[in-house]
Amino acid sequence: MTDKSFRIVTCGEIRTGFDQSLVKSNLQQRYKFSTEMLAKVLSGQRVVLKSGIDREQGKRYLGALADAGLMCLLEPMEAAVGVAAPTPQAVRPAPDVPRPRQWPQPSGQKSSRKNIIVIVLLAGVFLAVVALVASQLWRFVENGFENFAMEEGIEYVEPPEHPLPFSRTPRYSGSEMQNLYDLLDSRQYAELTTLLEGVQEEFERGPGPNLDFREIQAFQTFSVPYSVRKELHDEWVEKFPDHYAPYLARAEFYRGLGWKSRGGKWASETSEEQFSGMHHYFDLALIDYTAALERNPRLLVAYDAMIDISRAHNSWQQDELIQQAQALFPASYQLYKGILLAKLPRWGGSYAEMTSYVHQATAYSDQNPDLVMLYGKAYVDKAWYARRKGDYQKAIELYNKALAYGINGSVIGERGEVYEKIGDLDRARDDFRYVLELNPDYSYAYVPLANVYFKQGDYDAALEAIETSQCGMTKYSRDLNCWYGTKIQFLLTEKKMDVAKAYIASANRYEAAAQTKTYPKGQSYNRIAMQHQFKAPPGTKPYGLTWHDGSLYLSSFRGAAGVYQLDPETGSVLNRAAPEIVYDQQYGGLASNGDSLLHIQAYYDRNMHELDAATLESKKKTFLYTSRFHLSDIAIHNDHIYAVGYHLDSDLKDYRLLKFSQDGTLRASFRITPIRGKSMSPGMTSDGRNLWVSLGSALFKLDPDSGDTLDAYSLSSEVNALAWDGRRIWAATTRRDILTITPPL
C-alpha cells in the first residue's frame, strides 16, 4: 500500500533566475492559481499546497513547481518513526555507592594531649603531601597519557599483500560549500533545504565510495563559527520546523562554537570560563541533533558529531551512541574514523579498544575495502607522539606501518612533513607530489611542496606550486601572504634580485585577485553585473534615488535641479518639482517611508524633509542631530532613519553609517572601512534585511545593527545613489546612467 503521508509546503521563495511577475504568470497559466492563492503563496508565509500524497507524487509536484519558478519542500505530515534518537539531556542516575565504613565511636574517655599533638602533626604532613600531589597532578596526567601511548603495544594484524589506495572520495568541493553559505546569507531557505536533502538522499540510496564523507562534509560546512549567521539559522528553523536540515545545520554551528570556546590546549591550560562556554554550546547542539534525528533517524553526520562531542561532554553517553550508529551504518569508514578519534589514549581510550572497533568494522570490508585502512590509525597516533618527543625516525617508521594497510594521502602528507623536518628534502618532495597525484584538489599540499622546492633552490618550481595552490582557495589567506613576505625577504637578503622581482609580481597579482575575491574575515569582494535601463533626464546630476509606489524618484544636484518622478519602464518624467527645501540647489539623498518621500540636503545641512509623493512639497522637517558630518543619503530600516556620510576633516577617509530615531536623535555611529572605494556622494538603500552602501565603484552590504560589512562587490561604474524595488537594486551613476543590480542577498 502506498504511503500517502507527505505534503508540499512553500514559503514563497522564488527560484534563482526567475522574478515574481514571471512566477505569477507561470502559476496562473499552467496551474490555474487564483489571484487570492497567488497572494497567499507569495506572501512569505508558510503555505501547504498539497497534502496526503506519496513521495513519488511529491517529487513530481516539486519538479513541476520548480519549473514554474516556485521553490517548495516535500515533508512528512508527521515525524518519521525509526530508530529512537538519543536524548542528550537525559542524565543517567548516579550508581548506588556503598556507604563508607564508619570509624569506631569514641569510648567516652578523653584523649591525651600527646595523642592530639601527634594527630595534628600527621594531619599537617598529610595536607602537605596532598598539596604537592595536586600541584603536579595535571602534569602527571598529561605526561601519563603521552608515556602510556608511547609504551602501549598495538595488536599486530597482518596487512594486505597489496595495500589499496584510498577510494576516490566524492568530496564536497569548496565551490559547493561556498554555495551553501551564499544560499544561507541570501535567505534562500527552501533551495538550501532541497539541496541538502539531495545530498542526504544520495547517501541513503548508496552504495557508493564513501558517500558518507560527502554527507558529513556538506553539513559540517556550517560548523565554521561565524556568529553573524546565528540569526539566519534561527530563521531557517522557524521557516521549516518539520524538516531535519535546519536543525542539523544549526547543531553543527553550535558544535563549532563549542570547540572554539574550549580552545586546543591541555585541560590544565584551559580556563573554567572556556569549559563553561564549551558545555553551553554543546548542550544547544545536542538539542538540535536530537530534533534532527527525530525527523530523520538515518543522519550519519548527527551521530558522528555527537560522538565527537562526547570526547569532552556527556562522555557517559559515548558507548550508547556508538552502538546505535554501528547498527545503522556498519560499513561507514567515516563513522569508524570518528569512533577511533574518540577512543584515542589522550581522550581516555586505548589502542586495544581502538583495535577492537577496527575488528568490528572490517567484518564489512567486502562492502567497503577502505575499512582495512583503519588498522593504521593507532600507528598514526603513535607517530604524533613520537614527533612531539622529537623522535622523527620513529615517527617515519610508524607512518610506514600505517601505510601498509592502505595508501592514504593525509598520512603520506604527515610523513612528508617529517622528512622535511629532518632535511630529507627529496623524500619530502616525493611525498607531497604523491599526495597531489592521489588528490589534485588537495590545495594544502602545494604549500609544503613549495617550501621544499624553495629550500632546494628551485625557485621557479616553488613559485609555480604556490600559484597553483591559489586556484583552489575560496578566501584570502594571511598565511599565504606571510609566505610571500618571508621568501621575498630571503631573496633580497641573498641579492637574488631577478627572482625577488618575480615573487613580488606574483604577490601583487595574488593581492589584487584576493581583493576581487575576499574581504576581511572572509567576506567576498566579487565583481557584480549591472544592467543598463535608461539615461536620467538631460542636465541632471543624480544624487538621490528611491522607489515609491511603483515609480522611481530621482533627485538632481544643481544643473537641472529638483526631484523627479520617473517611469521605471521607460525613464520618462512623470512629475518634477524643485521644492524650496535646500539652498544653492543642493538636492541630495532620497528614501521612502511607505507613505511619503524623505529628502536630505547634500553637504552641510542636516535637515530631513518629508515630501508629499504627489506634489513633492514639504510636509514636515526633522533635524538629524550630528556634527561635522556630510550626510549624503538616507534609508528607512525597522523604523529607524539611517544616513551615510563622511567626516568634514577626513579627506574622504572616515565614512560613517549613522542611525537615528524618528525624532532625529543619534542612536549609533559605525565606521565603514572598505578595502577601496571613495566618493563625495555615497548612496544607500535598505532591502528590509540589510543596508547597501555605494562608495564610488564599490558596493557594500552592511549589518544594520552592528555596521559590520557582510559582503563587498566591485562595480563597473561609479555610483552616487541607490534604491530598492523589492527584488533588485537600482543605481544612478555620475554619467546619468540608471542601472539595476541583482546581488545575492
N, C-alpha and C positions, 0 to 999 in steps of 0.2 A: 504494500500500500504506500502511495506517495505521501511524503511528509509535507503537508501544506502549512508549515509553521513559520513562514518568513514574511517580511513586509518590505516595501520600498519606501524610503524616507529621504527627504531633501530639506536643506536649509536655504535653498535659493542660490547656491553658488553657481556661477556661470563658468563654463569650461574655457580654458585658455584659448585665445584666438577668436572667441565669439563676443558679441556685445548684447546688451539687454534687448534691443529692438529686434535683432535677428532671432534671438531665442524665443521671444514672444511670437514672432511671425511663424517660426517653425512649429511651435506647440499648438498654435491656433489652426494652421493649415493641415498638419499631419495628424494631430490627435484631438482636434476639436475642443481645445481648452476654452472655457468661457472667460470673459473679461474678469469676473469675480475670482475665478480659480487662478488666473494668471497673477492677479494682485496678491492673492494669498501665497502662492508658490514663491513669488519673487520678493516677499516681504522681509526675508531674512530670518523668519521664524521657522521652527521645526514643523514640517507638514508630512503626514503619512499619505502617500499617493495610492498605495495598493497594499492589501494585506490578505493573508490566507492563501499564499502561493508557495510552491515548492522552490528549491534552489535553482533548478534549471530555468523555470519560468522567470524567476527573479533576474537571472543573468541576462536573459533576452530583453527584459524591460530595461535593465541598466544600459545595455548596449544601444537600444533604440533612443532612450532619452539623452544619452551622451552624444549621439549623432546629432540630436537637435540642439545640443549646447548646454543641457542642464545636467549638473553633477548630482548624483543620488547615491544612496547606500542600500545594500541588501543586508538586513539584520534579522536575527531570530526574534520572534514575538515574545519568547520567554528565554531566560538564560539557559544555555545548553547544559544538559546533565551529563556528567562524565566522572572522571577521577576527581575525588574530592580535593579541592585546593587546600594547601596547608594554611593554617591560621597562625600567622606570626605573633598575633597579640596574646594568644593563649599561653600563659606561663605554667609550666608543669609544677605540680605541688612539690614542695620540698620533701625528700625522703625522710622516713622515721629514723631519728638518730637516738641511739641508746643514751640514757641519762648518764652523766659522768659519775664515776664511783665516788661515794661520799666518804670523806675523811672521818675517822672516829671522833665522836663527840667528846668534848673536854670532860674530865672526871670531876671537875669542881675544885681541884687543888690548884693553887697559884703556881705559875711558872717562876723559876728562879731568875734573878737579874742576869746571871751569866748566860742562861739559855736565850734570853731576849737579845742580848748583845750579839751572840753568835748568829741568831736568825737574821738580825739586821745586817750584819756583815755579809752573810751569804746572799741576802737579797740584793745588796749593792753590787757584789761581784756578778750575780746573775744578770742584773739590768745592764751592766757594762758590756757583758758578752752579747746580750741581745742587741744593744745599740750598734756594736761593731758588726755583728752579722747583718743587721738591717742595712747599715751603710754600704755593705758590699753585695747585698742581695741581688740587685738588678744586674750588676756587673757579672756576678756569678751565673745568673740565669742566662744572660746573653752569651757569655763565653761558653756556658754549658751547651747551649743549642749548637754553637759552632763546633765545639770539640766533639760532641756526640755525633753530629752529622759527618764530620771527617773520619771518625773512627768506626761508625756503624757500617757493617758489611751489607752488600746488596746481593740478594739471592741471584745466582747466575742462571740465566736462561739462554739456551743455545740460540744464537742469532740465525736468521735465514742465510742460506748459502749465497744468494744473490739479493742483497738489500734493494728494495724498490724505492724509486724517488717518490716523494710525497705527491699525492694526486693533485693535478692542476686545480687549484681551489677557485671556484667561481666567486671571486671577491666582489664585495660591494664597492665599486670604484669611487674615487674622490669626486668625480663629477656627479655621480648618483647621490652621494652624501650631501653635496652642496645643493642639489635639487631639493632634498628633504628640508634643509634649512630655509631655502627660498620659499617653499610652499608654506612652512610654518610661519615665517616672517610676514608673508602676504595673506595669512589667514585663509588659505585655500584648504580648509579642513577636510572637506569631502574628497577632494582629489588626493590629499595626503593619506587619508584613511584607506582609500581604494588602492593606492599604490602599495602601501604596507600590507594590506590584505592579500594582494597578489604575491608578494614575497613569501608570506606565511603559507598560502595555499600551495605554492611551488614546493616548499619544504615538506608539507604534509603529504603531497602526492608522491614525491620520491619514486623510486630510489634515484640517487644521483651522487656524484663525487662531492662529498662534503657540502651539500646544500645547507647543512646545519650552520656552517660558518657564515654563509651569506645571510641567513636569517638573523643570526646573532649580531653580525656587523651592522645590518640595516637598523635595528632598534637601538644598538649601542651608539649610533650616531648622536643620539640625544643625551648621552651621558657626559658630553662636554659641558661643564658647568657655567653656562652663560646666564647670569641671573636675569638679564633683560628678557629672557624667554619665559619666565615663570608665569606671567600673566597670560601669555599665549597658550601655555599648557593647560591652565585652568579653564580658559575659554573653550579650548578644544574638547575637554571632558564635558563641559556644560552642553556643547552642541551635540555630542554623540555619546550620551551616558550609557547606552546599551552595547557599545562596541568595545572590544578589548584594546584596540590600538592606542587610543589616547591615554588610557591608564598605564599601559606598558611603557609608553614613551615618557610619561611624567615620572614613573618609577625610576627609569634609567637616569633621568635628570637629577632626581634626589640622590640616587646612588653615587653619581659623580660628585655631587656636593659633599656627600658623607666622607668619601675618601680624600677629597680636597681639604676638608676641615681637619681630618686626622693628621695629614702630612705623611711623609715617608720615613720618619726616623724610628729608632727603637722606642719601646714603650717608656723607658726611663727618661727619654729626652722629649717626651710628648706631654703637654700640659693637660690638666683636668678640663680646662676650657675647650681644648681641641677634642678631647674624648667626648665631652658633652655635646658638642656640635655634631660629631660623627653619629652618635647614638640618636640624636634628634632627627637627622635626615634619613638615617637607615630605618627608623620607625615609620616615617612617612612613606618611604619606598616600599616597605613590606605591606603596608595597607593597600597601595596601588597594585603591587604584584598579585596580591590575593584577589583584588577586584578583577584584574585581567584574567586570571585563571578561572574564576567563576564564569566568565563569558566564553572562554576557550581553554580547556584543560591541556591542550597539546602545544603549549608555548615553551619550547626548549629554552629560549632566552630568559624566561622568568625563573626557571629552576636554576639555570647556570648562574644568574645574577644573585639569587638568594643563597646559593652555596658559597659564592664569592663573599657575600656579606657575612655569612656565618663564621668566617675566619676571625672576625673581630666583634661580632654582635650576635646574640642569641645562639651561641655555639652549641647549646644543648639540643638544638633542632637539626643540626647538620646531618646526622646519620639518617634521620627520618626523611629529610629532603632528598638525600642521595638515593635511598631505596625507592622512593616514588619516581624519581627521574629515571633510574635504571629500568624500572618496569615499563616506562613509556618509550624510552629512547635507548634500547640496549646496544645499538651498533653505532652510536654517535661518538666520533673522535673528539669533537669539541666538548661534549659533556664530560668525558673521562679526563680530558686535559684540565678542565676546571676542578674536577674531583681531586686529581693529583696535586694541583696547586694548594688546595685546602688541606691536604694531608702531608705537606712538607714538614720536616722536623721543626723548622722555626715557627710553624703555626700549631705545634703540639702533636703532630703526627710522627710517622717514622717511615723509613724506606721499606720495611717489611709490610707495613699497611699499604703503602703505595703499590708494591708488587702484587699484593693480594687482589687489589682492584684491577690491575692490568690483566691478571689471570682471568678474572670475570669478563673483562672486555674482549679478550682475544678468543673467547668462545664463539664470538660472532665475526671473526676475521674473514670468514668466507663471504660475508656480506660487505665488509669494509676492510680491505687488506691494510689500510693505514693504521689500524689499531695495534698491530705488532710494533709499530714505531714507539708506542708508549713505554715500552721497556727501557728506552733510553732516557726517560725523564729524570730518573733518580741520578744517573751519571751526570746529566747536565747540571743538576743542583749541586752535586759534589764539586763539579768544576767551578761553580760560582764561589763556593767556599775556598777552594784552592787559589783562585785569583785574588780573593780578599787577603789571603795569607802571603801572596807573592810567589806561590809555588806554581809557576807558569808551565813548566814541563809536565807536572802532574795534571794540570788543567787540560792540556792538549791530549794527554793520554786518556782522560775521562771523556772528552768530546769525541775522540775516535771510537771509544766503546759505545757511546750513544749512537753514532752514525752507522754502526754495524747493524742496527735494527731498521734502518731506513734513511734515505738521503733527505734531510730536512734543511732548507735554506737558512732558517734562523740559527740553527746550530752551527752550520758552516760559517755564517757571518760572525758568530761569537768566537769561533776558533780563529778566524782571520784577525780579529782584534787582538788576540793573544800573540799571534805571530808578529803583528806589527809592534806590539809592546816589547818583545824580545829582540826586535831588529831583523827578523827573518822576513824581509820585505817581499821577496819573490813568492814565498808561500802565501803571505797575506794577500798579495795582488791576485794570485790564482784563486784563492777562496772567494774574494769579493766578485771576481769575474764569474765564478761558478754560480754564486747567488743570483746574479743578474741573468745568467743563462737559464736558470730554473724559473725565474720570475722577472722579466724585463721591467715590470711596472713597480718593482720594489725600489723606489727612489732613494730610500735611506742608504742603500749600499753604495751609491755613487759617491757620497761624501768621503767615507773612509778610503774608497778606491782612489779618489783624487788626492787624498793625503799621502797615500803610498807612492803614487806617481811623482808627487812633488818632492818627497824625500829622496826618491831615486834620481831626481834631476830631470825627469821627463815632464817639463813644464807645459808643453803643448797638450799632452795626454791628460794631465791634471785639469787643465782649463776645459778641455772637451768634456771630461766626466762631470765637472761641476756645472757646466752649462746644460748638459743633458739632464741633470737632476732637477733643474728648474722646470722642465716640461711637465712633470707630474705634480707640481706644487699648486695648491689651491689658495695659499695665502702667503703674505710676506714673511720671510724668516729672518729674524735678527741674528740667529746663529750663522746663517749663510753670509750675511753682511759682515759679521765679525771674521769669518773665514777669509773673505777678500781682504779685509784690513790687515790681518796678520801676515798673509802671503805677500801682499804688496810691500809692506814694511820690510820684510826679509829681502825681497828682490832689490829694493832701493839701497838697503844697507850693503848688499853684496855687489852693488853697482851694475846690476843686470838691467840696464835702463830700457832696452827694447822690449824685454819680456815684461817688465813692470808696466810699460805703456799698454801692452796688450791686455794685461789684467785690469788696469784702470778702466780701459774702454769697455771691457766685459762687465765690470762692476757698475759702470754708468748705465749700460744697457739694462742690467738687471734692476737697478734702482728706478729707471724710467718705466720699465714694464711693471714693476711692483706697484707704482703709483696708479697705473690703469687697472690693476687687479685688486688692490687692497687699500685698506685704511687702517689707522692704528686700532689695535685689539681685533684685527681680522676682518673689519668690515670691507665690503667690496667698493671699488672705485672704477667701475666699468663704464666704457663709452656706451651711450644710450641713443637710440634713434629718435629723431624729431621729424614730424611730418608737417610740411607746409600747408597752410589752409588758405590764407589770403594776406594782402597788404593792409596795414592800418590806413585810415583816411589820410589823404595827402596833407603834408605840412605838419602832421602830428609827431610828437616825440613821446612814445608811451612810457609812463611812469607808474601806472596802476592798472590792475586788471581784476575783475571779479565776475562770477557767474550768478545771475539772479533771475529766477522765474523764466528760464528758458532763453534768456538773452545774455550776451557778453557785453559787459560795461568796461570802458577804457577811459583813463584819464591821461591828458596830454600836458606835458610840462612846456610852457611858453609856446612859441610858434602858433599853430592852430590850437590854442589852449582851450581847455574845458573838459567836460565829462561827456562821453559818447555812449549811446546805446546802439549795439551792432547786432545784425542778424548773423548768428553763428554759421549759417549755411553759406552765405554769400559775402559777408563782410560789409554789406550795405548799411548806411547810417539810418537808424530808425528814429533817433532823437539826439539832440545836442543842446547843452546849456553851459553857461560859464557863471555859475553862482558866485556871489561876492563873499567868498569864504577864505580867500587867500590873497596875499599881496604879491605883486610882480608876476602874476600868472603862474605861480609855482604849485600847480596841481600835482598831487602825489599819490600815495597808496590808496587802494580801494579794497573793501570787503563787504560781505553781505551778512546780516544777522537773521535773514529769513523774511523779515518784514520790510526793511529799508536798506539803503546803502550806507556804508560808513566811509569817511574820507579823512586822510591825514595829510597835511601840507608837507611838501618836500622841503627838507632843511629847516633848521632852527625852530620854527613854530611847532608847538606840541598840542594844538587844539584839534580834537577829533569832532567832525560834524556828522550828524545823522541826516541823510538826504532822502527825500521822497523819491521813490523809484520812477514815478510817472513824470513829475515836474522837475526833478533834480534840484529842488530848492531845499535849503537847510531847515530842519525841524528842531534840532537840539544840538548843543555844543557841550563837549566834555573835555576838560583839561587833563592830559596824561602827566602825572607828577613824576618827572625825572629831570635831571640836569646834565648839561654838557654832552648830550647825545643828539645826533641827527636821527630822526625817525623816518625811515624810507617807505615801509609798507606795513600793513596790519592784517590780522586774521582773527576770526572768532572761533574759539575751540572750548567746548564744555563750559559755556557761559563766562569765559574769561576773554579779555582782549589781549592779543599778543602783538608786539611790534618788533620789527627788526631794524637795526641801525648801527651806527658806529660812533666811537668817541671822537669829540671835536679835535682833540690834540693827538690822535693816534696815528695820523698819516695812513689811514685805511688799514690799520693792523689790528685794531681792537673792535671786532664785530660782536654785537650783543643781541641776545634774544631776551626781550623784556615782557614780563607777564603782569597784567593789570586786572584789578577787579572792575566791575561795571561802572563804579564811580570815579575811576581813573587812578586809584591808589596803586602804587607799585607793590607787587607781591613777591616778585623774584627777578633776578637778573642772571643770565647764563652767558658765559663767554663761548663764542663759536670759534673753534680752532681748526680751520681747514688746512690740508696739505698745500693747496694752492687755491686761487680764486680771489679776485679783488674787484670791487665795484663801488661807485659812489651812490648807486641806487639799487641795493639788494631787493629782490622780490620775495614774497611769502604767500603761502596759502595753507589751508588745512584740508585733509581728506576725511576728517572725522575721527581718525585714529592717531595720526602723526602730523607734524608740521613739515612743510617743504620750503627750503630757502635757496634762492639762487644768488651766487656771487660771481659775476662775470660769466664765464663758460663752465662753471661748476654748479652742480645741483646736490643739495644735502637733505637727507631725511632725518629729522630731529625728534627725540622723545620730548613731548610737551611738559612732562613732569620733572625731568632732570636736565633737559637741554642737551643730553648726550647725542652725539652723531651716530645714527644707526646704520646709515649707508651713504655713499657718496658716488656721484656719477659725473662723467665728463661729457659736456655738451659741445655740439659743433658750432654754436653761435653764442654770443654774449647776450644774456637775458636780463631785462630790467624788471619784469612783472610776471606774476603767476596767478592762475585761477584754477579752481577745481569744479568740474561739472557733474561729479558723482561717479565717474569711471575713469577719467583721464585728466591730465594737467594741461592747461592752456598756458602758453608763454608768449610774451611780447619781447622782441629784440630791439637793439639800438637802431637797426635798419628798417624798422616798421614791419618786420615780418611777424605774422601771427601764426604760431605753430602749436601742434599738440604733441604731448609726450605720454607714453603709456609705460611707466616703470613698474617693476614688481613691488607691490605694496606690503 
